[in-house]
């Protein structure tokens, strides 16, 4: 299947933001995808190319300033929510996205929530909050609940030692971290996986450590104080919360977010970890089609 793809770059703060538009001639309001990390890339969203023509709308993805094709090594002053919200606003203006559906995955969902809460944007027709969070503190609590309940004593000790000493190169820690991320993050990438899942990410580590921290359960970076618990009632647009059964975004996090959003639906993907649109692609895209069909 070949679908039209248009690439471009937008000037932003002295650098360039890379973007990619699938099905640019689609007739309905665009779907804008915001990747996770912080420090990941749009790469894993290229699977959405399969969806673009079926929903008759452009699908726009981009690499946030700092990473991927928008990499800015050595510029940690850019790696914070204010800059990324400015970038999102600039991209909407640059591409004339007066009306848009926004899907944010993981950190991308945090950015979408911050954008709605802090900038009160016009023209957002709906939000899809994929495997994301409304509180860094709650995220930490839930990861540590799993560590304390489901990891071995040796693994728990390695995690505590690393955090207490602020040293994250111990082989026992790295082995335990790999197991934790295999359980709750994924997806499993092998030689049969699509190229876009295997593609190398540029400058991911610098951005992730600066903005988030050393690992998923220790937010210490510029986003460490992110917390909108008790405030999400302000977001009144239709909101679809999606998450996996074994997701870093635990069912507890997803449900507590969905409960606070006044116009929300929660879809749990039973066989998925942190990327249900990869691990249950067919079902995810059916849910997306159903969600978008009446919302323009």
Buried (B, 14 or more C-beta within 10 A) or exposed (E): EEBBBEEEBBEBBEBBBBBBBBBBEBEBBBBBBBBBBBBBBBBBBBBBBBBBBEBEBBBBBBBBBBBBBBBBEEBBEBBBBEBBBBBBEBBBEBBEBEEBBBBBBBBBBBBBBBBBBEEEBEEBBBBBBBBBBBBBBBBBBBBBEBBEEEBEEEBBBBBEBBBEEEEBEBEBBEEBBEEBBEBBBBBEEEEEEEEBBEEEBBBBEBBBBBBBBBBBBBBBBBBBEBBBEEEBEEBEBBBBBBBBEBBBBBBEBBBBBBEBBEEBBBBBBEEBBBBBBBBBBEBBBEBBEEBBEEEE
